[in-house]
Amino acid sequence: QRILRLTDIAQEPLEFLSPTSGYEEMPLVSLEEAVEKLIDILPTVQSHAYVAKQR
């Protein structure tokens, strides 16, 4: 899988993709608060956030 990612450049889109916008207008919040709305679709997101903060 890892090597495949390094060799699949031919599948990359050739057209320009616009960057994500609007995020800079949102307030900064803690990681814990940011992941709250994801719990329904990613039940383990809180524990992943906890581990990320410990590292």
Backbone as CSV, one residue per row, in Angstrom:
resi,resn,N_x,N_y,N_z,CA_x,CA_y,CA_z,C_x,C_y,C_z
1,GLN,0.830,-1.192,0.000,0.000,0.000,0.000,0.873,1.254,0.000
2,ARG,1.889,1.286,0.839,2.748,2.464,0.929,3.497,2.692,-0.384
3,ILE,4.038,1.636,-0.963,4.766,1.775,-2.219,3.808,2.178,-3.332
4,LEU,2.596,1.650,-3.312,1.605,2.011,-4.317,1.359,3.519,-4.294
5,ARG,1.284,4.102,-3.118,1.043,5.545,-3.017,2.186,6.322,-3.659
6,LEU,3.390,5.826,-3.552,4.536,6.520,-4.123,4.616,6.369,-5.637
7,THR,3.943,5.374,-6.170,4.055,5.111,-7.606,2.768,5.393,-8.381
8,ASP,1.762,5.959,-7.734,0.498,6.193,-8.436,0.348,7.640,-8.909
9,ILE,1.451,8.298,-9.165,1.421,9.692,-9.599,0.661,9.861,-10.917
10,ALA,0.627,8.836,-11.734,-0.088,8.920,-13.013,-1.587,9.123,-12.796
11,GLN,-2.118,8.693,-11.654,-3.542,8.851,-11.370,-3.876,10.231,-10.802
12,GLU,-2.882,11.036,-10.503,-3.139,12.373,-9.959,-3.839,13.221,-11.020
13,PRO,-4.782,14.057,-10.580,-5.490,14.892,-11.562,-4.548,15.895,-12.215
14,LEU,-4.752,16.141,-13.488,-3.921,17.086,-14.218,-4.484,18.505,-14.153
15,GLU,-5.766,18.629,-13.825,-6.354,19.959,-13.754,-6.097,20.582,-12.381
16,PHE,-6.153,21.896,-12.320,-5.942,22.625,-11.077,-7.138,22.423,-10.155
17,LEU,-6.889,22.060,-8.929,-7.942,21.917,-7.932,-7.901,23.130,-7.019
18,SER,-9.028,23.772,-6.826,-9.038,24.973,-5.989,-8.796,24.597,-4.529
19,PRO,-8.086,25.439,-3.803,-7.782,25.140,-2.401,-9.024,25.272,-1.524
20,THR,-8.972,24.643,-0.377,-10.046,24.769,0.597,-10.092,26.212,1.076
21,SER,-11.279,26.764,1.161,-11.374,28.152,1.619,-12.471,28.277,2.663
22,GLY,-12.438,29.378,3.390,-13.442,29.638,4.410,-13.016,29.209,5.800
23,TYR,-12.084,28.269,5.890,-11.662,27.777,7.198,-10.994,28.868,8.026
24,GLU,-10.346,29.830,7.357,-9.633,30.876,8.091,-10.588,31.827,8.810
25,GLU,-11.872,31.757,8.484,-12.865,32.606,9.139,-13.474,31.938,10.366
26,MET,-13.178,30.676,10.578,-13.724,29.944,11.715,-12.854,30.179,12.946
27,PRO,-13.472,30.188,14.134,-12.683,30.383,15.352,-11.835,29.146,15.661
28,LEU,-10.696,29.370,16.284,-9.863,28.254,16.723,-10.472,27.654,17.979
29,VAL,-10.531,26.332,18.024,-11.059,25.628,19.197,-10.096,24.507,19.551
30,SER,-10.272,23.948,20.731,-9.414,22.841,21.148,-9.683,21.615,20.274
31,LEU,-8.747,20.698,20.275,-8.914,19.464,19.501,-10.135,18.695,19.991
32,GLU,-10.311,18.643,21.307,-11.461,17.929,21.872,-12.782,18.510,21.361
33,GLU,-12.877,19.822,21.334,-14.097,20.463,20.849,-14.272,20.261,19.344
34,ALA,-13.180,20.290,18.630,-13.235,20.138,17.174,-13.743,18.763,16.752
35,VAL,-13.447,17.732,17.525,-13.845,16.378,17.123,-15.223,15.976,17.631
36,GLU,-15.839,16.790,18.484,-17.143,16.423,19.053,-18.182,16.078,17.988
37,LYS,-18.256,16.863,16.936,-19.275,16.634,15.899,-18.974,15.415,15.035
38,LEU,-17.783,14.856,15.181,-17.414,13.680,14.389,-17.729,12.363,15.095
39,ILE,-18.082,12.418,16.364,-18.269,11.204,17.166,-19.299,10.257,16.557
40,ASP,-20.390,10.793,16.012,-21.429,9.929,15.428,-20.925,9.109,14.248
41,ILE,-20.014,9.669,13.457,-19.535,8.935,12.285,-18.185,8.259,12.523
42,LEU,-17.447,8.724,13.531,-16.153,8.128,13.899,-16.139,7.920,15.412
43,PRO,-16.747,6.847,15.899,-16.905,6.650,17.342,-15.603,6.689,18.152
44,THR,-14.481,6.360,17.550,-13.222,6.336,18.304,-12.412,7.619,18.160
45,VAL,-13.001,8.646,17.560,-12.241,9.872,17.295,-11.748,10.537,18.580
46,GLN,-12.503,10.450,19.669,-12.062,11.066,20.921,-10.800,10.401,21.450
47,SER,-10.747,9.084,21.379,-9.548,8.401,21.871,-8.357,8.674,20.963
48,HIS,-8.587,8.808,19.675,-7.494,9.157,18.759,-6.977,10.566,19.053
49,ALA,-7.883,11.480,19.350,-7.482,12.850,19.685,-6.672,12.858,20.978
50,TYR,-7.091,12.060,21.934,-6.363,11.976,23.202,-4.939,11.475,22.973
51,VAL,-4.807,10.415,22.213,-3.482,9.857,21.918,-2.629,10.880,21.175
52,ALA,-3.222,11.585,20.235,-2.476,12.589,19.473,-1.933,13.677,20.388
53,LYS,-2.712,14.072,21.378,-2.256,15.122,22.293,-1.167,14.622,23.237
54,GLN,-1.126,13.334,23.492,-0.107,12.777,24.383,1.248,12.686,23.703
55,ARG,1.255,12.691,22.386,2.509,12.542,21.644,3.169,13.822,21.472
